[in-house]
Amino acid sequence: MARQFAPRFAVYVALVFMLLGVMQLAASLLFYQSIDRQTLSEDHARRVAELLVVSDRIHALDPQLTAPTMSTRHLAAAVAAAPSVAKADDSGTLDDIARRIVEWEPSLAGRSLRLAVRQVHHNKRDLIGSIRLTDGHWLNFRSRDMNAAWPVALRATVLTLATTLACLAIGLAALHILTRPLRRMSDAADAIGQGRQVIVRETGSPDLRKLAHSMNVMQERIARLLQDQAKSFEAISHDLRTPLSRQKVAAELIDDAELGGVILASVDEMEALLASLQRFLRAQHLAAEPETLELGQTVREVLSPYGDLARICVEEPAVVGTFREPLALALQALVENAIQFGAEARIAIRRVDGRWCIEVADSGPGIPSCYFDAILDPFFRLDAARARDTKGFGLGIPTAHRLMMRFDGKLSFAASPDGGLIARLQVPEPQDGHGPWDQALG
């Protein structure tokens, strides 16, 4: 869960960045549209002002040259006895253009100027107008496409979009760098939750340094607690073995053989429970260094005490860097469990999804899949397969599970096609050549 927190946090922040980018883009579009409208008024006012001043001068020299000289691809001009605009349109935009025309050419103040807008297409409008010349004629003109200034906003929009994307990329890169300590903290918390001890470098901002220091102190306290727990239990176990030995001696001196047998069986069961508890507690603080092993040979060494009760099948040589003692202890616990409840253990070494796995199958009654998680808990006993008159204390599988968690391995289960249970150990492999007690995060 902790490992997923940092990626989710980064995704949420990235979404915020993107939302801010979209809002900035939308605001820029509105801003450029506003600028575009102002640019439109300025552009048309400038065109008309230049047209009127130059037309006056050309008309005074040669009236026949006025229309052909002033007509361009943006403006169409013609001289007539009557205006093409009978009455000026009442529009704030046209009033603004008329005012700007006078600002461009103050000499046009007081001249009879009429402006109107004509819809050419559904998205295209022309500005038309009429102004009286000095000889009484009217100069009629048409400024084509009042939306012609839109490419200015379009170019600005493209530039804004490119800038927004660049800012998003820079922001996400900065976010990736800034959240790196959080991701490492998340990995460290996940490793600690699995029973490992990691050294978190106390670097970064003051808050991160304080958090790293707190995590290191917490780990030291947990380590001391586990050590004290193990030492306390070892002392209790040592003290219990003395009275248990006395009970054995006393049981052998009892004349009633049946009663003596009951006492001896109880003593043996108590000693087995103590040994099982010792292995379970040791699994929580066991330290190991990685080494290169041939899995087939290692498995045979573990199976040697069980004789014909344990059989191995190796498909190919399996050489892997792993932790010898944790792997051997976990395998031993699973083999004993298979022999106890299934009369035999069938071991196979296979490569699954790029990693080596050791499968331990038995021919026992099996375990329903709904209990696959429950059997990882200490002292769990399934009534159908583990009645009180059967051996075992429910610590073998939890011991193997603790060892795999701490050394980055994995323990999973499946139902055997022939009946019984298949326990699959994913062989732990060291990360960056270090064991789980030597990892450093910062």
C-alpha positions as CSV (number, residue, x, y, z in Angstrom):
1,M,0.0,0.0,0.0
2,A,2.8,2.4,0.9
3,R,4.5,1.6,-2.4
4,Q,1.4,2.8,-4.3
5,F,1.1,6.1,-2.4
6,A,3.9,8.0,-4.1
7,P,2.8,7.2,-7.7
8,R,-0.8,8.1,-6.8
9,F,0.4,11.4,-5.2
10,A,2.4,12.2,-8.3
11,V,-0.5,11.5,-10.6
12,Y,-2.8,13.8,-8.5
13,V,-0.3,16.6,-8.6
14,A,0.2,16.0,-12.4
15,L,-3.5,16.3,-12.9
16,V,-3.5,19.6,-11.0
17,F,-0.6,20.8,-13.2
18,M,-2.6,19.9,-16.3
19,L,-5.8,21.5,-15.0
20,L,-3.8,24.7,-14.3
21,G,-2.4,24.5,-17.8
22,V,-5.8,24.2,-19.4
23,M,-7.1,27.1,-17.3
24,Q,-4.1,29.2,-18.4
25,L,-4.7,28.3,-22.0
26,A,-8.4,29.1,-21.8
27,A,-7.7,32.5,-20.2
28,S,-5.0,33.2,-22.8
29,L,-7.5,32.4,-25.6
30,L,-10.0,34.8,-24.1
31,F,-7.3,37.4,-23.7
32,Y,-6.1,37.1,-27.2
33,Q,-9.7,37.3,-28.5
34,S,-10.1,40.5,-26.6
35,I,-6.8,41.8,-28.1
36,D,-7.9,40.6,-31.5
37,R,-11.1,42.7,-31.3
38,Q,-9.1,45.8,-30.4
39,T,-6.6,45.0,-33.2
40,L,-9.6,44.6,-35.6
41,S,-10.9,48.1,-34.8
42,E,-7.4,49.6,-35.1
43,D,-6.7,47.9,-38.4
44,H,-10.0,48.9,-40.0
45,A,-9.7,52.4,-38.7
46,R,-6.2,52.7,-40.1
47,R,-7.3,51.4,-43.5
48,V,-10.2,53.7,-43.8
49,A,-8.3,56.8,-42.6
50,E,-5.5,56.2,-45.1
51,L,-8.1,55.6,-47.9
52,L,-10.0,58.8,-47.2
53,V,-6.9,61.1,-46.9
54,V,-5.2,59.7,-50.0
55,S,-8.5,59.6,-52.0
56,D,-9.1,63.3,-51.3
57,R,-5.7,64.1,-52.7
58,I,-6.0,61.8,-55.8
59,H,-9.5,63.0,-56.5
60,A,-8.4,66.6,-56.4
61,L,-5.7,65.8,-59.1
62,D,-7.7,63.4,-61.3
63,P,-11.1,62.0,-60.3
64,Q,-10.8,59.1,-62.8
65,L,-7.8,57.7,-60.9
66,T,-9.4,57.6,-57.5
67,A,-11.2,54.3,-57.6
68,P,-8.6,52.2,-59.5
69,T,-5.7,53.6,-57.4
70,M,-7.4,53.1,-54.0
71,S,-8.8,49.6,-54.7
72,T,-6.7,46.7,-53.2
73,R,-7.4,43.1,-52.3
74,H,-8.4,44.4,-48.8
75,L,-10.3,47.5,-50.0
76,A,-12.7,48.2,-52.8
77,A,-13.3,51.9,-53.6
78,A,-15.7,53.7,-56.0
79,V,-16.7,57.3,-56.5
80,A,-20.5,58.0,-56.9
81,A,-23.0,60.7,-56.7
82,A,-24.9,59.0,-53.9
83,P,-23.6,57.1,-50.8
84,S,-23.9,53.3,-50.7
85,V,-24.7,53.6,-47.0
86,A,-27.9,55.5,-46.6
87,K,-27.8,55.5,-42.8
88,A,-25.0,54.5,-40.5
89,D,-25.5,51.4,-38.3
90,D,-25.9,51.9,-34.6
91,S,-23.1,49.7,-33.3
92,G,-20.6,50.1,-30.5
93,T,-17.9,48.6,-32.7
94,L,-18.6,51.0,-35.6
95,D,-18.6,54.0,-33.3
96,D,-15.3,52.8,-32.0
97,I,-13.9,52.5,-35.6
98,A,-15.2,56.0,-36.5
99,R,-13.6,57.5,-33.4
100,R,-10.3,55.8,-34.2
101,I,-10.4,57.0,-37.8
102,V,-10.5,60.6,-36.5
103,E,-7.7,59.8,-34.1
104,W,-5.6,58.5,-37.0
105,E,-6.4,61.5,-39.2
106,P,-7.7,64.5,-37.3
107,S,-8.4,66.4,-40.6
108,L,-11.4,64.1,-41.2
109,A,-13.2,65.5,-38.1
110,G,-16.6,66.9,-39.1
111,R,-16.8,65.1,-42.4
112,S,-19.9,63.1,-43.2
113,L,-18.9,59.5,-42.6
114,R,-21.3,56.6,-42.6
115,L,-20.3,53.0,-41.6
116,A,-22.2,49.7,-41.7
117,V,-21.6,46.0,-41.6
118,R,-22.8,43.6,-44.3
119,Q,-22.9,39.8,-43.7
120,V,-21.2,38.0,-46.7
121,H,-21.1,34.5,-45.3
122,H,-22.2,32.9,-42.0
123,N,-18.7,33.6,-40.6
124,K,-17.6,36.5,-42.8
125,R,-18.5,40.2,-42.6
126,D,-17.4,43.2,-44.6
127,L,-17.2,46.8,-43.4
128,I,-18.8,49.2,-45.9
129,G,-18.8,53.0,-45.7
130,S,-19.4,56.3,-47.5
131,I,-17.7,59.7,-47.0
132,R,-18.4,62.9,-48.8
133,L,-15.5,64.3,-50.9
134,T,-14.7,68.0,-51.1
135,D,-16.5,68.3,-54.5
136,G,-19.7,66.9,-53.2
137,H,-19.3,63.4,-54.5
138,W,-19.3,60.3,-52.3
139,L,-16.4,57.9,-51.9
140,N,-18.0,54.4,-51.3
141,F,-15.6,51.7,-49.9
142,R,-15.7,48.2,-48.7
143,S,-13.2,46.7,-46.3
144,R,-13.3,42.9,-46.8
145,D,-13.6,40.4,-44.0
146,M,-13.8,42.0,-40.6
147,N,-12.5,38.7,-39.1
148,A,-9.3,38.8,-41.1
149,A,-7.3,39.7,-38.0
150,W,-8.1,36.2,-36.5
151,P,-4.7,34.7,-37.7
152,V,-3.0,37.1,-35.3
153,A,-4.9,35.4,-32.4
154,L,-4.3,32.0,-33.9
155,R,-0.6,32.5,-34.0
156,A,-0.7,33.8,-30.4
157,T,-2.8,30.8,-29.4
158,V,-0.3,28.3,-30.9
159,L,2.5,30.1,-29.1
160,T,0.6,30.0,-25.9
161,L,-0.2,26.3,-26.3
162,A,3.5,25.5,-27.0
163,T,4.5,27.5,-23.9
164,T,1.9,25.8,-21.8
165,L,3.1,22.3,-22.9
166,A,6.7,23.3,-22.2
167,C,5.7,24.6,-18.8
168,L,3.8,21.3,-18.1
169,A,6.8,19.3,-19.1
170,I,9.1,21.3,-16.9
171,G,6.6,21.1,-14.0
172,L,6.2,17.3,-14.4
173,A,10.0,16.9,-14.5
174,A,10.4,19.0,-11.4
175,L,7.6,17.1,-9.8
176,H,9.3,13.8,-10.5
177,I,12.5,15.1,-8.9
178,L,10.7,16.6,-5.9
179,T,8.7,13.4,-5.2
180,R,11.7,11.1,-5.5
181,P,12.4,11.3,-1.7
182,L,8.7,10.5,-1.1
183,R,8.9,7.5,-3.3
184,R,12.0,6.3,-1.5
185,M,10.2,6.9,1.9
186,S,7.3,4.9,0.5
187,D,9.6,2.0,-0.5
188,A,11.3,2.2,2.9
189,A,8.0,2.0,4.7
190,D,6.9,-0.9,2.6
191,A,10.2,-2.7,3.3
192,I,9.9,-2.0,7.1
193,G,6.3,-3.4,7.0
194,Q,7.7,-6.7,5.6
195,G,10.2,-7.0,8.4
196,R,13.3,-5.6,6.7
197,Q,15.6,-3.0,8.1
198,V,16.7,-0.2,5.8
199,I,18.9,2.8,6.3
200,V,17.0,6.0,5.2
201,R,19.4,8.8,4.4
202,E,18.5,11.9,6.3
203,T,18.7,14.3,3.4
204,G,16.4,16.8,1.7
205,S,14.1,19.4,3.1
206,P,13.8,19.8,6.9
207,D,10.5,17.9,7.0
208,L,12.0,15.0,5.0
209,R,15.1,14.9,7.2
210,K,12.9,14.8,10.3
211,L,10.7,12.0,8.7
212,A,13.8,10.0,7.7
213,H,15.2,10.4,11.2
214,S,11.9,9.3,12.8
215,M,11.9,6.2,10.5
216,N,15.4,5.2,11.5
217,V,14.7,5.7,15.2
218,M,11.5,3.6,14.8
219,Q,13.4,0.8,13.1
220,E,16.0,0.8,15.9
221,R,13.2,0.5,18.4
222,I,11.5,-2.3,16.5
223,A,14.9,-4.1,16.1
224,R,15.5,-3.8,19.9
225,L,12.0,-5.0,20.6
226,L,12.5,-8.1,18.4
227,Q,15.8,-8.8,19.9
228,D,14.5,-8.5,23.5
229,Q,11.6,-10.7,22.5
230,A,13.9,-13.3,21.1
231,K,16.2,-13.2,24.1
232,S,13.3,-13.3,26.5
233,F,11.9,-16.4,24.8
234,E,15.3,-18.1,24.6
235,A,15.7,-17.5,28.4
236,I,12.1,-18.9,29.0
237,S,12.8,-21.8,26.7
238,H,16.1,-22.6,28.4
239,D,14.4,-22.5,31.8
240,L,11.5,-24.7,30.7
241,R,13.7,-27.4,29.3
242,T,15.1,-28.2,32.8
243,P,11.7,-29.1,34.3
244,L,10.7,-30.8,31.1
245,S,13.8,-33.0,31.4
246,R,12.9,-33.8,35.0
247,Q,9.4,-34.8,33.9
248,K,11.0,-37.2,31.4
249,V,13.1,-38.8,34.1
250,A,10.1,-39.0,36.4
251,A,7.9,-40.5,33.6
252,E,10.4,-43.3,33.0
253,L,10.3,-44.1,36.8
254,I,6.6,-44.5,36.9
255,D,5.4,-48.1,37.1
256,D,2.3,-47.4,35.1
257,A,3.6,-47.6,31.5
258,E,0.5,-46.0,30.0
259,L,0.6,-43.0,32.3
260,G,4.4,-42.6,31.7
261,G,3.8,-42.7,28.0
262,V,1.2,-39.9,28.2
263,I,3.6,-37.8,30.2
264,L,6.5,-38.4,27.8
265,A,4.2,-37.5,24.8
266,S,3.2,-34.3,26.4
267,V,6.8,-33.4,27.1
268,D,7.8,-34.1,23.5
269,E,4.9,-32.0,22.3
270,M,6.0,-29.1,24.6
271,E,9.6,-29.4,23.3
272,A,8.4,-29.4,19.7
273,L,6.3,-26.3,20.4
274,L,9.3,-24.5,21.9
275,A,11.5,-25.5,18.9
276,S,8.8,-24.3,16.4
277,L,8.4,-21.0,18.3
278,Q,12.2,-20.5,18.2
279,R,12.2,-21.0,14.4
280,F,9.3,-18.6,14.0
281,L,10.9,-15.8,16.1
282,R,14.3,-16.3,14.5
283,A,12.7,-15.8,11.1
284,Q,11.8,-12.3,12.1
285,H,15.4,-11.1,12.8
286,L,17.5,-13.6,10.8
287,A,20.4,-11.9,8.9
288,A,22.0,-13.4,5.8
289,E,24.3,-12.5,3.0
290,P,23.6,-13.3,-0.7
291,E,25.6,-16.1,-2.4
292,T,25.5,-18.0,-5.7
293,L,23.8,-21.4,-5.3
294,E,22.8,-24.3,-7.5
295,L,19.2,-24.8,-6.4
296,G,19.1,-28.5,-7.1
297,Q,22.0,-29.2,-4.8
298,T,20.7,-26.9,-2.1
299,V,17.3,-28.6,-2.2
300,R,18.8,-32.1,-2.0
301,E,20.7,-31.0,1.1
302,V,17.5,-29.9,2.8
303,L,15.6,-33.1,1.8
304,S,18.3,-35.5,2.9
305,P,16.9,-36.1,6.4
306,Y,13.5,-37.1,5.0
307,G,14.6,-40.0,2.8
308,D,12.0,-41.5,0.5
309,L,9.3,-39.2,1.9
310,A,10.6,-36.3,-0.2
311,R,11.3,-36.5,-4.0
312,I,12.8,-33.8,-6.2
313,C,12.4,-33.1,-9.9
314,V,14.8,-30.7,-11.6
315,E,14.2,-29.7,-15.2
316,E,17.4,-27.9,-15.8
317,P,20.4,-26.6,-13.9
318,A,19.4,-23.6,-11.7
319,V,22.1,-21.3,-10.7
320,V,20.9,-18.2,-8.8
321,G,22.2,-15.6,-6.4
322,T,20.1,-15.9,-3.3
323,F,20.1,-16.3,0.5
324,R,21.0,-19.8,1.5
325,E,19.8,-20.1,5.1
326,P,16.4,-18.3,4.7
327,L,15.6,-20.3,1.6
328,A,16.6,-23.6,3.3
329,L,14.6,-22.8,6.5
330,A,11.5,-21.8,4.4
331,L,11.8,-25.0,2.3
332,Q,12.3,-27.2,5.3
333,A,9.1,-25.8,6.9
334,L,7.0,-26.4,3.8
335,V,8.5,-30.0,3.3
336,E,7.6,-30.9,6.9
337,N,4.1,-29.5,6.4
338,A,3.6,-31.5,3.2
339,I,4.9,-34.7,4.9
340,Q,2.8,-34.2,8.0
341,F,-0.5,-33.7,6.2
342,G,0.1,-35.4,2.9
343,A,2.4,-38.3,3.7
344,E,5.0,-37.2,1.1
345,A,6.5,-34.1,-0.5
346,R,7.1,-33.7,-4.2
347,I,9.6,-30.9,-5.0
348,A,10.0,-29.4,-8.4
349,I,12.3,-26.5,-9.5
350,R,10.9,-24.4,-12.4
351,R,11.5,-21.0,-13.9
352,V,8.3,-18.9,-13.8
353,D,8.1,-15.3,-15.3
354,G,11.8,-15.0,-15.4
355,R,12.4,-16.1,-11.7
356,W,13.2,-19.4,-10.2
357,C,10.5,-21.1,-8.1
358,I,10.5,-24.2,-5.9
359,E,7.2,-26.0,-5.8
360,V,6.3,-28.3,-2.9
361,A,3.3,-30.6,-3.6
362,D,1.6,-33.2,-1.3
363,S,-1.2,-35.7,-1.6
364,G,-3.1,-34.6,1.4
365,P,-6.7,-33.4,1.8
366,G,-5.6,-29.9,0.5
367,I,-6.8,-26.5,1.7
368,P,-9.7,-24.6,0.2
369,S,-8.5,-21.5,-1.7
370,C,-10.5,-19.2,0.7
371,Y,-8.0,-20.1,3.4
372,F,-4.9,-19.4,1.4
373,D,-4.5,-16.0,3.2
374,A,-5.5,-17.3,6.6
375,I,-2.9,-20.0,6.8
376,L,-0.2,-17.3,6.7
377,D,-1.3,-16.3,10.2
378,P,0.6,-17.9,13.2
379,F,-1.2,-20.7,15.0
380,F,-4.0,-21.0,12.4
381,R,-5.4,-24.5,12.2
382,L,-7.9,-25.7,9.6
383,D,-10.2,-28.1,11.4
384,A,-10.7,-30.4,8.4
385,A,-7.0,-31.1,7.9
386,R,-5.5,-30.2,11.3
387,A,-7.5,-31.7,14.1
388,R,-6.2,-31.5,17.6
389,D,-4.9,-35.0,17.5
390,T,-2.5,-34.2,14.6
391,K,0.9,-32.8,15.0
392,G,1.9,-29.2,14.3
393,F,1.3,-25.8,15.8
394,G,0.4,-23.7,12.7
395,L,3.8,-22.1,12.6
396,G,5.6,-23.8,9.7
397,I,3.9,-21.9,6.8
398,P,3.9,-18.5,8.7
399,T,7.7,-19.0,9.3
400,A,8.3,-19.6,5.6
401,H,6.1,-16.6,4.8
402,R,8.0,-14.3,7.1
403,L,11.3,-15.4,5.6
404,M,10.1,-14.7,2.1
405,M,8.7,-11.3,2.9
406,R,11.9,-10.2,4.6
407,F,14.2,-11.4,1.8
408,D,12.1,-10.2,-1.2
409,G,10.8,-13.6,-2.1
410,K,7.2,-14.8,-2.3
411,L,5.1,-17.7,-1.0
412,S,1.9,-18.6,-2.9
413,F,-0.5,-21.6,-3.0
414,A,-2.5,-23.6,-5.5
415,A,-4.7,-26.7,-5.5
416,S,-3.0,-29.7,-7.0
417,P,-4.8,-31.4,-9.9
418,D,-4.2,-34.8,-8.2
419,G,-5.5,-33.5,-4.9
420,G,-3.5,-31.9,-2.1
421,L,-1.8,-28.5,-1.9
422,I,1.0,-26.9,-3.9
423,A,3.1,-24.4,-2.1
424,R,5.3,-22.3,-4.4
425,L,8.4,-20.5,-3.2
426,Q,9.7,-17.7,-5.4
427,V,13.4,-17.8,-4.8
428,P,14.5,-14.5,-3.2
429,E,17.1,-12.6,-5.1
430,P,19.2,-9.7,-3.6
431,Q,18.5,-6.2,-4.8
432,D,21.7,-4.5,-6.2
433,G,23.8,-7.2,-4.6
434,H,22.7,-6.4,-1.0
435,G,20.7,-8.2,1.6
436,P,17.5,-6.7,3.2
437,W,19.5,-5.5,6.2
438,D,21.9,-3.5,4.1
439,Q,19.6,-1.5,1.9
440,A,20.0,2.3,2.0
441,L,17.3,4.7,0.8
442,G,17.6,8.4,0.5
